[in-house]
Amino acid sequence: MTTHVPNDALGERFAAVRQVADAVLFEGYVLYPYRASAAKNRLRWQFGVLVPPRWGADRAEHSHQRTECLMEPRSDARLRAELRFLRAQRRTVQRLCPDGEFETVPELELPDRVLVPWDEGAEERCPLDVAVADLAGDGVTVPLTWPAGEDTEPVHDADGKPVGRLVRRREEVSGRLRLTASEIDGPYAVLRLTATVENTSTWAPEPAADRAAALPRSLVAAHLLLGLSGGRFLSLTDPPEWAKGAVADCRNEHTWPVLAGPPGSADVVLSSPIILEDHPAVAPESPGPLYDALEIDEILALRTAALTDQEKREARGTDRRAAEVIHLADSMPPEVLDRLHGAVRSLREATGPDTGEEVTRTDAPWWDPGSDRSVDPERDRIVINGRSVGSGSRVRLRPGRRRTDAQDLFLHGLTAQVEAVLHDVDGGVHLAVTVDGDPGADIRREQGRFLYFQPDELAPLEDA
């Protein structure tokens, strides 16, 4: 076993998927409006936080991740693993006093920014290269330690005169990475790879200690890159038929492994604390990282550009990455912003809901309901509980539990009139309805704004 990682093709493939891994690493790092004073930026580090065991024992947070996936390695294959996480370092702001001493202050005003205390995220990596054959039995266990430390950064005004300094303090972070592989029963030579990442800190929190005390000793946004020098990994979301049983037996805790890299490749896995699909990719239109959970680039770029000058100064002083976001929004060319408005990735021929035959083309655009003559929302009917239901039918509403809008609970038991029967591209059926007694029903019909339910959420009325 060696911790030296060769500069080979596998390393190049890791570099190719690192853009997505970076998106995982900084997901939610600093949220719009990118200021430390914003309420949403006072609770930090939402994803993949591995806390010290004694802190997480009596709380909902955990101190380990467990990844299990299937691989078909060649006989001489090597496994490359890379643990990545953010280490929270506490930054305080100090002002230079006339007597030459430094005084800790809540903020330090500069012409272009306002420096404030903040927990910065410093990226840490632990690469490992090992022969797959060495993973049998007890496998390979690597203890990890990042020592405590402190450094300072001088702060100058516009004329280059020293006015203060930033002090960054880091607590010791310790952990363990363990890799094992075991054979599974089946028609092919497949191994189950188990990768466990643990926080092994012995820090004992004081009774009054809060989460802020635990974070500097935690592995934040922890995730793994796993790669085979020869062979392939099997998808856990779309495995071959013969491997579905073995995939179901894989136990993943606090992480989600997916195939990474371009579609069709299977030699790299990204094990992420955020649920992803196989072969995740950053949209080519995205101009840069905006560090916002479930970010929508166009909206964030527009809203960031609309911040006041004072708000932008505060954001620049909060974090270096927040300052880059401000610069990105202010300098974005109009043609780049236009590309964020939307993109059509692919088009395919629609098929009828029942026959599977190709739909006859018309001159209507693909988004116009008139372009598909195999369906007619106003005349189509479906059978619910043995009764034919279509436009004009009266039904009783029974919203299902899968609905996430609490307002739907108030509709339970009400009667309504079906306005249309709609078919989606996946073959699903949805019924548009207006609720009886709704004073705005006529306006809803004119505007085509209805409530939508699936067939099992409706009961036909006997007098319909």
CORSULMO-V574650 format. One record per backbone hydrogen bond with DSSP energy under -1.0 kcal/mol. NH is the residue of the N-H (numbers start at 1). CO is the residue of the C=O. Records with the same first field share a line. If there is no record, write none. Layout:
NH: CO / CO
This chain:
2: 129
8: 6
12: 8
13: 9
14: 10
15: 11
16: 12
17: 13
21: 17
22: 18
23: 19
24: 20
25: 21
26: 22
29: 26
34: 31
38: 35
41: 38
42: 39
50: 219
51: 62
55: 52
56: 52
57: 53
59: 56
65: 197
66: 253
67: 195
69: 193
71: 191
72: 232
74: 230
77: 74
79: 130
80: 227
81: 128
82: 225
83: 126
84: 223
85: 124
86: 220
87: 122
89: 120
90: 169
91: 118
92: 167
94: 165
95: 103
96: 163
97: 101
100: 97
103: 95
105: 93
108: 115
110: 113
114: 313
115: 108
116: 317
118: 91
120: 89
122: 87
124: 85
126: 83
128: 81
129: 2
130: 79
132: 77
134: 131
135: 132
139: 136
140: 179
142: 177
144: 175
146: 173
149: 170
151: 168
153: 166
155: 164
157: 161
160: 157
163: 155
164: 155
165: 94
166: 153
167: 92
168: 151
169: 90
170: 149
173: 146
175: 144
176: 198
177: 142
178: 196
179: 140
180: 194
181: 135
182: 192
184: 190
190: 188
191: 71
192: 182
193: 69
194: 180
195: 67
196: 178
197: 65
198: 176
199: 63
200: 174
209: 206
213: 210
215: 211
217: 214
218: 215
219: 50
220: 86
221: 47
222: 48
223: 84
224: 271
225: 82
226: 269
227: 80
228: 267
229: 78
232: 72
233: 266
234: 70
243: 240
244: 241
247: 243
248: 244
249: 245
250: 247
253: 66
256: 272
258: 270
260: 268
265: 262
269: 226
270: 258
271: 224
272: 256
279: 259
286: 283
295: 292
300: 296
301: 297
302: 298
303: 299
304: 300
305: 301
306: 302
307: 304
312: 308
313: 309
314: 310
315: 311
316: 312
317: 313
319: 315
323: 319
324: 320
325: 321
326: 322
327: 323
328: 324
329: 325
330: 326
331: 327
337: 333
338: 334
339: 335
340: 337
341: 338
352: 357
359: 350
368: 365
371: 368
372: 369
379: 376
380: 376
382: 389
384: 387
387: 384
389: 382
392: 418
393: 390
395: 416
396: 459
397: 414
398: 457
403: 400
408: 405
409: 406
410: 407
411: 408
413: 397
414: 411
416: 395
417: 434
418: 393
419: 432
420: 432
421: 377
422: 430
424: 428
427: 424
430: 422
431: 453
432: 420
433: 451
434: 417
436: 415
438: 435
441: 438
444: 440
445: 441
446: 442
447: 443
448: 444
449: 444
451: 433
453: 431
457: 454
458: 455
459: 396
461: 394
464: 461
